[in-house]
Amino acid sequence: MTTSINSSRKRTQRDYTLAFKLRVVERVEKGEMTYKQAQARFGIQGRSTVLVWLRKHGRLDWSKP
């Protein structure tokens, strides 16, 4: 029987390393995927989590909708 440790609990911002966040931001900013695709691809639970990372760590102006 195999059970994932993370499958039963919600992840928080602190569960993701800075390197992981920066890789996700880079891929979105390069146009490789949308932030919603990144969220689905990497199993990021929060709807706005990737947007927060883009605003905080990104090089583009994500302040406007």
N, C-alpha and C positions, 0 to 999 in steps of 0.2 A: 504494500500500500504506500503510495507516494502522496504526500501532502505538502503544498507550498505554505511556507510560513506567512507570506504576505497575502494570501488569498482571503483570509478571514478578517483582516483588519484594514482600516483605512490608512492610507499613507498621508504624511504631512509634508509641508515644504521642506522640513529639515531632513526628511528621508532621502532626498535627492542631493547628490554631490554637486558642488559648483561646476565641476568639469562636465557632468551630465547636462546641467542646465545650459551651459554655454554651447554644447554640441547641438542641443535642440534648437536654441536661438539661432545659431549659425545656419542650420539646415532650413529653417523657416525663412530667414532673411535672404538666403541664396535663391529662394523660390523652389526648392526641392519638394516642399510640401507646405500645406497651409497649417495654421496653428491647430485647427481642428483635426487634421490628418495626423499631426505629430502627437496630439493628445491620444488618439485612438491607437496609433502605431506603438507608442511606448507605454500605454496603460496608465496614463496620467489621469487621475480621477476628477480633480477639480475642473470645472468648466472654464474658469478664468486663470488657472494656474500658469499656462503657457503665456498668456497675455501679460501677466504680471512679470514673468521672466523677460519677455521682450522689452517691456518698459524699463525694467531695472538694468538689464545686461546688454540690450541690443544697441546697435549703432544707428538704427533708423528712428525717425520720429513717430512713435506709436501713441503719442498723447491724444491725437485726434481720431475719432471713430472712422 
